Amino acid sequence: MKPRFQDYVSEALEPTLLLAFFISLVGIAAAASYGTISYANSFLVVVGAVLAQMSVNLVNDYHDYSSGIDKESTKTRFSGGSRLVSSGAVKHRHVLYMAVASAVIGGLIGLYLAFAVSLWIFVLIAVGAVAIFAYTKYITKFPLLPEPFVMFAFALVGVGSYVVAHGSFSGIAPALLTIIPAGMLGGIALLANEVPDAEIDKKFGRRHAVIILNNNRKLSAYYMSLMAVTYALVIFGVARSLLNPFFLLALLTLPAASYVAVGMLHYRNPQSYERFMATNVANIFVYLLILVVAYSL
């Protein structure tokens, strides 16, 4: 199959990039609500965050193909690896080249922001480098670590975006009541999408929560517990007048989250579960959008 440019674009621009985009916007919106921001630096941090996640996705697709896991997994729109790489529409070595290129460009943006705004950004660069080059091959092998690591990395994206936009850490404490939930949603998105791949992932040595819990009831409860923490932080912020009441609109995502939990509880096969993954992804994007918009209300 002859590679086509549009296939490479599709491989690079996965919908999950919206996670980094929206989480960056949460940090920037929080900074804007507490004072003036730098629009130029805000733009750069969003681009850098998206490029970093793009690189993580591409390295993941490269390793999944190289290890052979893609050959055994069932493909859905949200799990099972890249159809484009496994079908040969995109050459797997080219995926690695794109991953390195996006990591280098994102890293250069991070270096500029570190020297221009705050040397603390070096921490974000370091975590990003670990996420890009160690997550798939190493971090996924540690029991229960993958999802918390992703949550932590995405939360740092939100913190970094706040600092870059605002120019300092001042006023960040209330913002953490939205930045932490936003970061958690990134890991929750991963958790839901891991369900169909659990059997194959276990065979290849991965140890994420779906494998360790190994029980639909426990997994469903874990998912809802994580979602409950995100809601609790927002409710606490509103109750203490640290966030305005419009943030409670995030609770509108609770029915869809409950629907996804039911899908986990009664999981049968990748095909029947696909609609629950779609609901989860859409619901998380809505949740993040509510957090961004609420800062302007």
Secondary structure, DSSP 8 states (H G I E B T S, - for coil): ----HHHHHHHHS-TTHHHHHHHHHHHHHHHHHHS---HHHHHHHHHHHHHHHHHHHHHHHHHHHHHTHHHHS---SSSSS-HHHHTTSS-HHHHHHHHHHHHHHHHHHHHHHHHHT-TTHHHHHHHHHHHHHHTTTTGGGSTT-HHHHHHHHHHHHHHHHHHHHHSSSTTHHHHHHHHHHHHHHHHHHHHHHHGGGHHHHHHTT---HHHHH--HHHHHHHHHHHHHHHHHHHHHHHHTTSS-GGGGGGGGGHHHHHHHHHHHHT---HHHHHHHHHHHHHHHHHHHHHHHHHTT-
